[in-house]
Protein backbone atom coordinates (compact mmCIF):
# COMPACT_ATOMS: atom_id res chain seq x y z
CA UNK A 1 0.00 0.00 0.00
CA UNK A 2 1.36 3.39 -0.99
CA UNK A 3 -0.63 6.49 -0.03
CA UNK A 4 0.53 9.85 -1.34
CA UNK A 5 -0.99 13.25 -0.60
CA UNK A 6 -4.37 11.81 0.39
CA UNK A 7 -6.85 14.56 1.11
CA UNK A 8 -10.53 13.83 1.78
CA UNK A 9 -13.24 16.43 2.26
CA UNK A 10 -16.72 15.37 3.32
CA UNK A 11 -19.96 17.12 2.32
CA UNK A 12 -20.81 19.97 4.65
CA UNK A 13 -17.32 20.26 6.14
CA UNK A 14 -15.23 23.41 5.89
CA UNK A 15 -11.85 21.69 5.83
CA UNK A 16 -10.48 18.26 4.87
CA UNK A 17 -10.90 15.47 7.40
CA UNK A 18 -7.71 13.94 5.99
CA UNK A 19 -5.11 16.47 4.93
CA UNK A 20 -2.09 15.25 2.97
CA UNK A 21 -1.60 11.70 4.26
CA UNK A 22 1.57 9.87 3.16
CA UNK A 23 1.81 6.24 4.28
CA UNK A 24 3.31 2.98 3.02
CA UNK A 25 2.95 -0.70 3.96
CA UNK A 26 5.42 -3.13 2.42
CA UNK A 27 4.95 -6.82 1.67
CA UNK A 28 5.13 -8.85 4.88
CA UNK A 29 5.44 -5.70 6.98
CA UNK A 30 3.37 -4.65 9.99
CA UNK A 31 2.66 -0.93 10.16
CA UNK A 32 0.74 0.64 13.03
CA UNK A 33 -1.51 3.67 12.63
CA UNK A 34 -1.98 5.26 16.05
CA UNK A 35 -4.14 8.16 17.22
CA UNK A 36 -7.17 9.19 19.24
CA UNK A 37 -10.78 8.76 18.13
CA UNK A 38 -11.65 11.12 15.27
CA UNK A 39 -8.07 11.58 14.11
CA UNK A 40 -8.75 9.86 10.77
CA UNK A 41 -7.28 6.39 11.28
CA UNK A 42 -10.30 4.39 10.16
CA UNK A 43 -10.98 6.65 7.16
CA UNK A 44 -7.36 6.29 6.06
CA UNK A 45 -7.54 2.49 6.24
CA UNK A 46 -10.94 2.35 4.52
CA UNK A 47 -9.55 4.36 1.62
CA UNK A 48 -7.56 1.27 0.62
CA UNK A 49 -10.89 -0.50 0.03
CA UNK A 50 -12.61 2.47 -1.59
CA UNK A 51 -15.07 2.49 1.32
CA UNK A 52 -15.52 6.24 1.59
CA UNK A 53 -18.63 8.19 2.66
CA UNK A 54 -21.00 9.23 -0.17
CA UNK A 55 -20.07 12.58 -1.67
CA UNK A 56 -16.49 12.53 -0.36
CA UNK A 57 -14.09 14.62 -2.46
CA UNK A 58 -10.65 13.05 -2.75
CA UNK A 59 -7.20 14.19 -3.84
CA UNK A 60 -3.96 12.25 -4.05
CA UNK A 61 -3.42 8.55 -4.70
CA UNK A 62 -4.01 5.31 -2.80
CA UNK A 63 -2.07 2.53 -4.52
CA UNK A 64 -2.70 -1.09 -3.49
CA UNK A 65 -0.55 -3.60 -5.37
CA UNK A 66 -0.08 -0.93 -8.04
CA UNK A 67 -3.80 -0.14 -8.48
CA UNK A 68 -5.03 3.38 -7.71
CA UNK A 69 -8.08 2.56 -5.61
CA UNK A 70 -9.55 6.05 -5.90
CA UNK A 71 -9.67 5.75 -9.70
CA UNK A 72 -11.26 2.27 -9.95
CA UNK A 73 -14.83 1.67 -11.10
CA UNK A 74 -17.26 -0.49 -9.12
CA UNK A 75 -16.40 -3.77 -10.88
CA UNK A 76 -12.65 -3.35 -10.45
CA UNK A 77 -13.12 -2.29 -6.83
CA UNK A 78 -15.13 -5.46 -6.20
CA UNK A 79 -12.34 -7.56 -7.71
CA UNK A 80 -9.71 -5.75 -5.61
CA UNK A 81 -11.67 -6.42 -2.41
CA UNK A 82 -12.07 -10.08 -3.36
CA UNK A 83 -8.41 -10.99 -3.83
CA UNK A 84 -6.01 -8.13 -3.00
CA UNK A 85 -7.04 -6.27 0.14
CA UNK A 86 -9.26 -7.25 3.09
CA UNK A 87 -10.31 -5.68 6.36
CA UNK A 88 -10.87 -6.93 9.90
CA UNK A 89 -13.49 -4.64 11.38
CA UNK A 90 -13.50 -3.42 14.96
CA UNK A 91 -16.74 -5.06 16.11
CA UNK A 92 -17.21 -8.58 14.73
CA UNK A 93 -20.81 -8.79 15.95
CA UNK A 94 -21.70 -5.74 13.85
CA UNK A 95 -20.00 -7.21 10.77
CA UNK A 96 -21.78 -10.58 10.71
CA UNK A 97 -25.43 -11.26 9.93
CA UNK A 98 -26.82 -12.90 13.09
CA UNK A 99 -29.36 -14.88 11.03
CA UNK A 100 -26.76 -16.64 8.86
CA UNK A 101 -24.33 -19.36 9.79
CA UNK A 102 -20.60 -18.67 10.04
CA UNK A 103 -19.93 -21.08 7.17
CA UNK A 104 -22.09 -18.97 4.83
CA UNK A 105 -20.29 -15.80 5.93
CA UNK A 106 -16.89 -17.32 5.22
CA UNK A 107 -17.69 -18.77 1.81
CA UNK A 108 -20.16 -16.42 0.11
CA UNK A 109 -17.59 -13.78 -0.90
CA UNK A 110 -15.09 -16.10 -2.52
CA UNK A 111 -17.85 -18.08 -4.23
CA UNK A 112 -19.40 -15.00 -5.83
CA UNK A 113 -16.15 -13.21 -6.70
CA UNK A 114 -14.22 -16.19 -8.03
CA UNK A 115 -16.98 -18.58 -9.04
CA UNK A 116 -15.45 -21.08 -6.61
CA UNK A 117 -17.37 -24.30 -6.01
CA UNK A 118 -19.07 -24.78 -2.65
CA UNK A 119 -16.83 -27.74 -1.81
CA UNK A 120 -13.62 -25.81 -2.57
CA UNK A 121 -14.82 -22.77 -0.64
CA UNK A 122 -15.69 -24.92 2.38
CA UNK A 123 -12.31 -26.65 2.22
CA UNK A 124 -10.57 -23.27 2.22
CA UNK A 125 -12.74 -22.11 5.14
CA UNK A 126 -11.85 -25.21 7.18
CA UNK A 127 -8.15 -24.66 6.44
CA UNK A 128 -8.28 -21.06 7.64
CA UNK A 129 -10.38 -21.86 10.70
CA UNK A 130 -7.67 -24.32 11.65
CA UNK A 131 -5.04 -21.61 11.09
CA UNK A 132 -6.84 -19.31 13.53
CA UNK A 133 -7.31 -22.03 16.13
CA UNK A 134 -10.92 -23.10 15.45
CA UNK A 135 -12.32 -26.36 14.13
CA UNK A 136 -14.87 -26.98 11.39
CA UNK A 137 -17.78 -27.23 13.84
CA UNK A 138 -17.78 -23.42 13.79
CA UNK A 139 -19.13 -23.51 10.22
CA UNK A 140 -22.57 -24.61 11.38
CA UNK A 141 -22.92 -22.12 14.22
CA UNK A 142 -24.63 -18.73 14.29
CA UNK A 143 -22.69 -15.65 15.51
CA UNK A 144 -24.73 -15.52 18.72
CA UNK A 145 -23.57 -19.02 19.66
CA UNK A 146 -19.86 -18.17 19.96
CA UNK A 147 -17.75 -15.81 22.08
CA UNK A 148 -16.38 -12.45 20.99
CA UNK A 149 -12.87 -13.88 20.78
CA UNK A 150 -14.03 -16.71 18.52
CA UNK A 151 -15.91 -14.25 16.32
CA UNK A 152 -12.82 -12.11 15.92
CA UNK A 153 -10.93 -15.23 14.82
CA UNK A 154 -13.70 -15.90 12.31
CA UNK A 155 -13.30 -12.34 11.02
CA UNK A 156 -9.57 -12.91 10.56
CA UNK A 157 -10.22 -16.17 8.71
CA UNK A 158 -12.79 -14.41 6.49
CA UNK A 159 -10.30 -11.66 5.66
CA UNK A 160 -7.76 -14.29 4.55
CA UNK A 161 -10.19 -16.25 2.34
CA UNK A 162 -9.09 -14.37 -0.78
CA UNK A 163 -5.32 -14.55 -0.05
CA UNK A 164 -5.00 -10.76 0.22
CA UNK A 165 -1.69 -9.00 -0.24
CA UNK A 166 -2.81 -6.36 2.27
CA UNK A 167 -4.72 -6.86 5.51
CA UNK A 168 -6.30 -3.89 7.29
CA UNK A 169 -7.00 -4.44 11.00
CA UNK A 170 -9.19 -1.68 12.44
CA UNK A 171 -8.73 -1.91 16.22
CA UNK A 172 -9.41 -5.67 16.10
CA UNK A 173 -8.83 -6.22 19.82
CA UNK A 174 -10.82 -3.31 21.31
CA UNK A 175 -13.90 -5.37 22.21
CA UNK A 176 -11.93 -8.30 23.65
CA UNK A 177 -10.68 -9.11 27.14
CA UNK A 178 -6.95 -8.79 27.80
CA UNK A 179 -6.17 -12.50 27.46
CA UNK A 180 -8.05 -12.81 24.18
CA UNK A 181 -6.40 -9.61 22.92
CA UNK A 182 -2.98 -11.19 23.43
CA UNK A 183 -4.06 -14.34 21.61
CA UNK A 184 -5.39 -12.38 18.62
CA UNK A 185 -2.22 -10.26 18.39
CA UNK A 186 -0.04 -13.40 18.43
CA UNK A 187 -2.30 -14.99 15.83
CA UNK A 188 -2.01 -12.01 13.47
CA UNK A 189 1.78 -12.08 13.80
CA UNK A 190 1.91 -15.80 12.94
CA UNK A 191 -0.43 -15.42 9.98
CA UNK A 192 1.50 -12.45 8.61
CA UNK A 193 4.69 -14.53 8.59
CA UNK A 194 2.93 -17.60 7.18
CA UNK A 195 1.14 -15.83 4.32
CA UNK A 196 3.54 -12.91 3.71
CA UNK A 197 0.72 -10.41 4.04
CA UNK A 198 1.25 -6.70 4.62
CA UNK A 199 -0.62 -5.59 7.75
CA UNK A 200 -1.90 -2.12 8.64
CA UNK A 201 -2.85 -2.22 12.32
CA UNK A 202 -5.08 0.62 13.55
CA UNK A 203 -5.00 1.20 17.30
CA UNK A 204 -5.22 3.72 20.15
CA UNK A 205 -2.47 1.93 22.05
CA UNK A 206 1.07 3.20 21.42
CA UNK A 207 2.59 0.48 23.62
CA UNK A 208 0.86 -2.21 21.58
CA UNK A 209 1.88 -0.54 18.32
CA UNK A 210 5.52 -0.45 19.40
CA UNK A 211 5.42 -4.11 20.42
CA UNK A 212 3.98 -5.57 17.21
CA UNK A 213 4.92 -3.25 14.35
CA UNK A 214 7.93 -2.52 12.19
CA UNK A 215 6.96 1.13 11.72
CA UNK A 216 4.48 3.49 13.39
CA UNK A 217 2.50 6.46 12.04
CA UNK A 218 0.98 8.81 14.62
CA UNK A 219 -2.15 10.64 13.43
CA UNK A 220 -3.53 13.86 14.84
CA UNK A 221 -6.48 15.87 13.43
CA UNK A 222 -6.35 14.29 9.99
CA UNK A 223 -2.59 14.54 9.54
CA UNK A 224 0.47 12.40 10.19
CA UNK A 225 2.14 14.05 13.18
CA UNK A 226 5.14 11.71 13.25
CA UNK A 227 6.33 8.49 11.65
CA UNK A 228 9.30 6.19 11.96
CA UNK A 229 10.64 2.77 12.97
CA UNK A 230 8.69 1.54 15.97
CA UNK A 231 11.65 1.14 18.32
CA UNK A 232 13.16 4.54 17.50
CA UNK A 233 9.84 6.39 17.68
CA UNK A 234 8.96 4.83 21.01
CA UNK A 235 12.41 5.49 22.50
CA UNK A 236 12.64 9.10 21.32
CA UNK A 237 9.39 10.70 20.16
CA UNK A 238 9.93 14.11 18.58
CA UNK A 239 6.41 15.49 18.26
CA UNK A 240 4.69 16.75 21.46
CA UNK A 241 1.49 14.85 20.61
CA UNK A 242 3.38 11.53 20.37
Buried (B, 14 or more C-beta within 10 A) or exposed (E): BBBEEBBBBBEEEEEBBBBBBBBBBEEBBBBBBBBEEEBBBBBBBBBBBBBBEEEBEBBBBBBBBEBEBBEBEEEEBBBBBBBBBBBBBBBBBEBBEEEEBBBBBBBBBBBEBBEBEEEEBBBBBBEBBEBBBBEBEBBEBBBEEBEBBBBBBBBBBBBBBBEBBBBBBBBBBBBBEEEBBEBBBEBBBEBBEEBEBBBBBBBBBBEBBBEBBBBBBBBBBBBBBBBBEBEEBBEEBEEEEB
